[in-house]
Amino acid sequence: MTFKRRLSLFRPKTGVDQGAFEANRRLVDDINRRGILRGTLSLGGLVMLTGCEAGHDGAINSALRAVSELNDSVQAALFRPDHLAPTYSADQVLRPPRFNAFYGIDDVEAVDAKDWKLELAGSIATKKAWTLDDIYALPRQEMIIKHICVEGWDYIGQWAGVNLRSFLERVGADTKARYVAFKCADDYTGSIDMATALHPQTLLATHYAGEPLGDPYGFPLRLRTATKLGYKNPKWITAIEVTNVKPGGYWEDRGFNWFGGI
């Protein structure tokens, strides 16, 4: 089966940007005609595509960006909003969870629970800031799922917290908007598609293995979704925005795939 034929199987569902999908598909079709995608998409192949020298970063980055955006469209088209990821037993849970961030564990700055607030912005009816006591007072959901890092490692974790869909509905968020974005106490930013935000296994996690999250692991609030790679799960969350403008993210702005699904 040719790449073009395989791609035709993944036409986007309603809500996916059909125009962007088709534009990026035409570019990838052109790459395929030049023989680049018959093997591995390489820097040399992209030089062939753009007709530029390797130092012409703009043309090469445009081609890479188009391929990445096409990949996002395909992943979004394949995403099943009610399909549940595998769950595991309590005896398989790693205690404590593995630390990961864009800096070392010794550089974590503790969040003061007394001063912490969750700010809300964008297409949300009730933008009252939430305290930690407010969050803890909400019904709690628990799940034991696998955390998968883009670096190739994983672990099984036991997470509990507020179902994100329930929280968004409680604050009057527009759940027909396209994106949910997050800001964090350590200046990390992240974002997910609304379908993932509404997935039944997406939490605003407050607890791990029955205990409140510790400082190194995202206290007091972190996103935990069973359908995304680790970098799509920001920690130390301080703000949530619902928007139709596609947000970036700390790693996404550095070239990582935006959809980041598994």
C-alpha positions in Angstrom: 0.0 0.0 0.0 1.4 3.4 -0.9 1.8 6.2 1.6 -0.9 8.2 -0.2 -3.3 5.3 0.0 -2.6 4.8 3.7 -3.1 8.5 4.4 -6.5 8.4 2.7 -7.7 6.1 5.5 -7.2 8.8 8.1 -9.4 11.6 6.9 -10.2 13.9 9.8 -13.5 13.7 11.7 -15.7 16.7 12.4 -13.8 19.3 14.4 -10.4 18.7 12.8 -9.2 21.5 10.5 -10.0 20.0 7.1 -8.1 22.8 5.2 -4.9 22.3 7.2 -5.1 18.6 6.8 -5.4 18.8 3.1 -2.7 21.4 2.7 -0.3 19.3 4.8 -1.3 16.2 3.0 -0.4 17.8 -0.4 3.0 18.6 1.0 3.6 15.1 2.3 2.4 13.7 -1.1 5.0 15.8 -2.7 7.7 14.5 -0.3 6.5 11.0 -1.1 6.7 11.6 -4.9 10.3 12.7 -4.4 11.0 9.3 -2.8 11.8 10.7 0.7 9.1 8.9 2.7 10.0 5.5 1.1 12.7 5.4 3.7 13.3 7.8 6.7 12.5 11.5 6.5 16.0 13.0 6.9 17.7 16.3 6.8 19.1 15.4 3.4 15.7 14.5 2.2 14.2 17.8 3.3 17.0 19.6 1.5 15.9 17.8 -1.7 12.3 18.8 -1.0 13.0 22.5 -0.4 15.8 22.8 -3.0 17.8 24.6 -0.3 21.1 24.1 1.4 21.0 22.6 4.9 21.7 26.0 6.3 18.4 27.4 5.0 16.5 26.7 8.2 13.3 28.4 7.3 12.3 26.1 4.4 13.4 23.0 6.2 11.5 23.9 9.4 8.4 24.7 7.3 8.5 21.2 5.8 9.1 19.6 9.2 6.3 21.6 10.7 3.9 20.6 7.9 4.7 16.9 8.5 4.2 17.3 12.3 0.9 19.1 11.8 -0.2 16.3 9.4 0.8 13.8 12.1 -1.4 15.8 14.6 -4.4 15.6 12.2 -4.0 11.8 11.7 -3.7 11.2 15.5 -6.8 13.4 16.1 -8.7 11.5 13.4 -7.8 8.1 15.1 -8.6 9.3 18.6 -11.6 7.5 20.2 -13.0 9.8 22.9 -14.6 7.0 25.0 -12.0 4.3 24.5 -10.3 3.5 27.9 -6.6 2.9 28.3 -5.5 -0.2 30.2 -5.6 -0.1 34.0 -3.4 -2.0 36.5 -3.5 -3.4 40.0 -2.3 -1.6 43.2 0.7 -4.0 43.7 2.2 -2.8 40.4 2.3 0.9 41.4 5.7 2.6 41.6 6.2 4.4 45.0 7.1 7.2 44.8 6.4 8.2 41.2 9.3 8.9 39.0 10.4 12.6 38.8 10.6 14.3 35.5 10.9 17.9 34.5 13.0 20.2 32.3 15.4 20.6 35.2 16.7 18.5 38.0 14.9 17.5 41.2 17.2 19.6 43.3 15.9 22.7 41.5 12.3 22.2 42.4 10.8 25.2 44.1 8.1 24.3 46.7 4.7 25.7 46.2 3.1 27.3 49.2 -0.4 25.8 49.7 -1.6 28.9 51.5 -0.8 31.2 48.6 -1.7 28.8 45.7 -4.7 29.5 43.6 -6.0 28.0 40.4 -6.9 30.8 38.0 -9.4 30.3 35.1 -9.5 32.2 31.8 -10.9 32.1 28.3 -14.3 30.5 27.4 -15.3 29.8 31.0 -18.5 31.3 32.6 -17.3 31.4 36.2 -13.8 32.6 36.5 -13.5 32.5 40.3 -10.1 31.4 41.5 -10.0 28.1 43.3 -8.1 27.4 46.5 -6.6 24.0 47.4 -9.5 23.5 49.9 -12.0 24.2 47.1 -10.3 21.5 45.0 -10.1 19.0 47.8 -13.8 19.4 48.5 -14.7 18.1 45.0 -15.6 14.4 44.3 -12.4 12.4 43.7 -11.8 9.9 41.0 -8.9 7.3 41.1 -7.2 5.4 38.4 -4.1 3.2 38.0 -2.5 3.8 34.6 0.8 3.8 32.9 2.9 6.9 32.5 4.8 6.8 29.2 7.6 9.2 28.5 8.7 10.2 25.0 12.3 9.3 26.1 11.3 5.7 26.2 10.7 4.9 29.9 7.4 4.2 31.7 5.9 3.4 35.1 2.5 2.5 36.6 1.0 5.1 38.8 -2.0 5.4 41.1 -3.6 8.8 40.6 -6.6 10.5 42.2 -8.2 13.8 41.7 -10.9 15.8 40.0 -12.3 14.5 36.7 -11.4 17.3 34.3 -14.6 17.0 32.4 -16.6 17.4 35.6 -14.6 20.4 36.6 -14.9 22.1 33.2 -18.7 21.6 33.3 -18.9 22.9 36.9 -17.2 26.2 36.0 -19.2 26.6 32.8 -16.5 26.0 30.3 -17.4 25.9 26.6 -16.8 22.2 26.0 -17.2 22.8 22.3 -14.1 24.9 22.2 -11.0 23.2 20.7 -8.3 23.5 23.3 -7.5 23.6 27.0 -4.2 25.3 28.0 -2.3 25.1 31.3 0.2 27.4 33.1 2.4 26.1 35.9 4.3 27.5 38.9 7.6 26.6 37.3 6.8 28.5 34.1 6.1 25.3 32.2 3.1 25.5 29.8 1.1 22.8 28.1 -2.1 22.3 26.2 -4.4 19.5 25.0 -7.3 19.1 22.6 -10.8 19.3 24.1 -11.6 15.6 23.2 -8.7 14.6 25.5 -9.9 17.0 28.2 -13.3 15.4 28.2 -11.9 11.8 28.2 -13.1 9.8 31.2 -9.5 9.1 32.2 -8.3 12.7 32.4 -7.8 14.1 35.9 -6.6 17.2 37.7 -4.6 15.0 40.0 -4.1 15.9 43.7 -3.1 12.5 45.1 -0.7 9.7 44.4 -1.0 6.2 45.9 -3.5 7.5 48.5 -1.4 10.5 49.6 -1.4 14.1 48.5 1.1 14.9 45.8 4.5 15.8 47.1 6.5 18.9 46.1 8.8 17.1 43.6 5.9 15.5 41.8 3.5 18.4 41.0 2.0 19.6 44.3 -0.7 20.6 44.6 -2.3 19.9 41.1 -1.1 18.3 37.9 -2.8 17.0 34.8 -2.9 13.2 34.4 -4.4 11.8 31.3 -4.2 8.2 30.1 -4.1 9.0 26.4 -1.1 11.3 26.2 2.7 11.1 26.5 4.3 12.4 29.7 5.2 15.8 28.4 1.5 16.5 27.8 0.8 16.2 31.5 1.9 19.5 33.1 2.6 19.7 36.9 2.3 22.4 39.5 -0.7 23.9 37.6 -1.7 27.4 38.5 -4.0 28.4 35.6 -6.4 26.8 33.0 -7.6 28.5 29.9 -10.3 27.2 27.4 -9.7 28.6 23.9 -10.2 28.2 20.2 -6.7 29.5 19.5 -4.2 26.7 19.3 -1.8 27.0 22.2 1.7 25.8 22.2 3.6 24.3 25.1 7.1 24.2 26.6 8.2 21.2 24.5 5.8 21.7 21.7 7.4 25.1 21.0 10.7 23.3 20.8 9.6 20.9 18.1 7.8 18.1 19.9 4.6 16.8 18.3 1.6 18.9 19.6 -1.0 16.1 19.8 1.3 13.8 21.7 -1.1 10.9 21.9 -0.5 7.2 22.6 
